[in-house]
């Protein structure tokens, strides 16, 4: 049985007074293989992209479609840190 994301965790938090709930993920291995890139996304509860799930479980075509919808409907922040900075201040 596959479990697909829904908005229940976020709704639970909002019911307790939280205004925005963000999801965060990173990719990269820092100084071992290049920069680390992280993204933070706040989805709009009425515009969660259909088929949204772990990107490793999605085809490239589906990832591209979901990406376009997230960028159109959500609050998104993306940042990168170079290996040199990670070497100086840690991850």
Rosetta blueprint (number, residue, H / E / L):
1 X L
2 X L
3 X L
4 X L
5 X L
6 X L
7 X L
8 X H
9 X H
10 X H
11 X H
12 X H
13 X H
14 X H
15 X H
16 X L
17 X L
18 X L
19 X L
20 X L
21 X L
22 X L
23 X E
24 X E
25 X E
26 X E
27 X E
28 X L
29 X L
30 X H
31 X H
32 X H
33 X L
34 X L
35 X L
36 X E
37 X E
38 X E
39 X E
40 X E
41 X E
42 X E
43 X L
44 X L
45 X L
46 X L
47 X L
48 X L
49 X L
50 X L
51 X L
52 X L
53 X L
54 X L
55 X H
56 X H
57 X H
58 X L
59 X L
60 X H
61 X H
62 X H
63 X H
64 X H
65 X H
66 X H
67 X H
68 X H
69 X H
70 X H
71 X H
72 X H
73 X H
74 X L
75 X E
76 X E
77 X E
78 X E
79 X E
80 X E
81 X E
82 X L
83 X H
84 X H
85 X H
86 X H
87 X H
88 X H
89 X H
90 X L
91 X L
